[in-house]
Amino acid sequence: MADLQLVELTVDNLPAALGLPPQANDVEPVSPVAWSVAEAYVNPTAWPRVVLDGDDVVGFVMANWNPAEEVPEFRAGIWRLNVAREARRRGVGRFAVEQVAEEARRRGLDRITVLWVPGPDGPEEFYLRCGFRKTGSVVFDQVAGELLLG
Ligand SMILES: CC(C)(COP(=O)(O)OP(=O)(O)OC[C@H]1O[C@@H](n2cnc3c(N)ncnc32)[C@H](O)[C@@H]1OP(=O)(O)O)[C@@H](O)C(=O)NCCC(=O)NCCS
């Protein structure tokens, strides 16, 4: 995918973002985009973004930037990542991670974190391939990972 871009949520791209998986009755290790957008509405430090391939919405990522968060893993890093099924394994998720890492660098940070659902149906291998390593912590039954930013 040569033409990926990270953009803000807009009136125009919101419907397609809401159509990303999971939809009702889907089983996926991530919340629906509608939940994330609702959380972002009430959480001023949330950073929701859409991944476009040309004009097509192919992903959604939400980070959070709040050093005062009670849970350390929620202070700087990825809260949510949803990639369209037909766009998977083509670099969209990695692009979203890189964009969040870039934003973290702009903010003067040297690491980002993420929590993932353990097990074969979770995104562990994806995050490890993107450079995350397990911190050894388990938070809300999820594996904590960190990516150190060089
Ligand atoms: C997990 C997810 C975000 C990955 O996105 P993606 O766009 O398919 O990932 P990429 O194409 O950028 O893959 C990057 C690397 O991870 C690997 N990878 C991706 N998904 C993988 C999987 N399910 N199992 C093993 N490896 C995987 C790719 O092969 C690639 O490896 P490489 O370094 O050899 O090139 C996507 O499958 C998804 O939305 N899953 C459901 C929701 C989810 O789990 N979100 C994360 C919540 S924290």
PDBQT file of the ligand as one rigid body, heavy atoms in Angstrom, charges set to zero:
ROOT
HETATM    1  C1  LIG A 201      -3.800  -6.853  14.365  1.00  0.00    +0.000 C 
HETATM    2  C2  LIG A 201      -4.029  -5.927  13.177  1.00  0.00    +0.000 C 
HETATM    3  C3  LIG A 201      -4.164  -4.483  13.679  1.00  0.00    +0.000 C 
HETATM    4  C4  LIG A 201      -2.837  -6.050  12.228  1.00  0.00    +0.000 C 
HETATM    5  O1  LIG A 201      -2.976  -5.120  11.167  1.00  0.00    +0.000 OA
HETATM    6  P1  LIG A 201      -2.375  -5.425   9.705  1.00  0.00    +0.000 P 
HETATM    7  O2  LIG A 201      -2.577  -4.213   8.888  1.00  0.00    +0.000 OA
HETATM    8  O3  LIG A 201      -2.940  -6.692   9.196  1.00  0.00    +0.000 OA
HETATM    9  O4  LIG A 201      -0.822  -5.643  10.035  1.00  0.00    +0.000 OA
HETATM   10  P2  LIG A 201       0.431  -5.386   9.050  1.00  0.00    +0.000 P 
HETATM   11  O5  LIG A 201       0.084  -5.803   7.671  1.00  0.00    +0.000 OA
HETATM   12  O6  LIG A 201       0.910  -3.971   9.224  1.00  0.00    +0.000 OA
HETATM   13  O7  LIG A 201       1.493  -6.407   9.662  1.00  0.00    +0.000 OA
HETATM   14  C5  LIG A 201       2.759  -6.063  10.250  1.00  0.00    +0.000 C 
HETATM   15  C6  LIG A 201       3.500  -7.353  10.543  1.00  0.00    +0.000 C 
HETATM   16  O8  LIG A 201       2.730  -8.149  11.457  1.00  0.00    +0.000 OA
HETATM   17  C7  LIG A 201       2.410  -9.410  10.871  1.00  0.00    +0.000 C 
HETATM   18  N1  LIG A 201       1.053  -9.783  11.274  1.00  0.00    +0.000 N 
HETATM   19  C8  LIG A 201      -0.084  -9.042  11.138  1.00  0.00    +0.000 A 
HETATM   20  N2  LIG A 201      -1.143  -9.701  11.620  1.00  0.00    +0.000 NA
HETATM   21  C9  LIG A 201      -0.659 -10.897  12.054  1.00  0.00    +0.000 A 
HETATM   22  C10 LIG A 201      -1.268 -12.033  12.629  1.00  0.00    +0.000 A 
HETATM   23  N3  LIG A 201      -2.601 -12.056  12.884  1.00  0.00    +0.000 N 
HETATM   24  N4  LIG A 201      -0.486 -13.101  12.938  1.00  0.00    +0.000 NA
HETATM   25  C11 LIG A 201       0.836 -13.082  12.696  1.00  0.00    +0.000 A 
HETATM   26  N5  LIG A 201       1.486 -12.015  12.149  1.00  0.00    +0.000 NA
HETATM   27  C12 LIG A 201       0.732 -10.945  11.834  1.00  0.00    +0.000 A 
HETATM   28  C13 LIG A 201       2.496  -9.183   9.382  1.00  0.00    +0.000 C 
HETATM   29  O9  LIG A 201       2.721 -10.384   8.691  1.00  0.00    +0.000 OA
HETATM   30  C14 LIG A 201       3.675  -8.238   9.295  1.00  0.00    +0.000 C 
HETATM   31  O10 LIG A 201       4.863  -8.976   9.488  1.00  0.00    +0.000 OA
HETATM   32  P3  LIG A 201       6.269  -8.640   8.788  1.00  0.00    +0.000 P 
HETATM   33  O11 LIG A 201       7.028  -7.862   9.812  1.00  0.00    +0.000 OA
HETATM   34  O12 LIG A 201       6.868  -9.970   8.534  1.00  0.00    +0.000 OA
HETATM   35  O13 LIG A 201       6.000  -7.852   7.564  1.00  0.00    +0.000 OA
HETATM   36  C15 LIG A 201      -5.331  -6.316  12.372  1.00  0.00    +0.000 C 
HETATM   37  O14 LIG A 201      -5.242  -7.679  12.039  1.00  0.00    +0.000 OA
HETATM   38  C16 LIG A 201      -6.612  -6.095  13.154  1.00  0.00    +0.000 C 
HETATM   39  O15 LIG A 201      -7.253  -5.039  13.056  1.00  0.00    +0.000 OA
HETATM   40  N6  LIG A 201      -7.018  -7.130  13.945  1.00  0.00    +0.000 N 
HETATM   41  C17 LIG A 201      -8.232  -7.111  14.747  1.00  0.00    +0.000 C 
HETATM   42  C18 LIG A 201      -8.209  -6.074  15.828  1.00  0.00    +0.000 C 
HETATM   43  C19 LIG A 201      -6.976  -6.117  16.735  1.00  0.00    +0.000 C 
HETATM   44  O16 LIG A 201      -6.496  -7.153  17.169  1.00  0.00    +0.000 OA
HETATM   45  N7  LIG A 201      -6.488  -4.890  17.036  1.00  0.00    +0.000 N 
HETATM   46  C20 LIG A 201      -5.417  -4.665  17.960  1.00  0.00    +0.000 C 
HETATM   47  C21 LIG A 201      -6.047  -4.354  19.284  1.00  0.00    +0.000 C 
HETATM   48  S1  LIG A 201      -4.895  -3.844  20.492  1.00  0.00    +0.000 SA
ENDROOT
TORSDOF 0
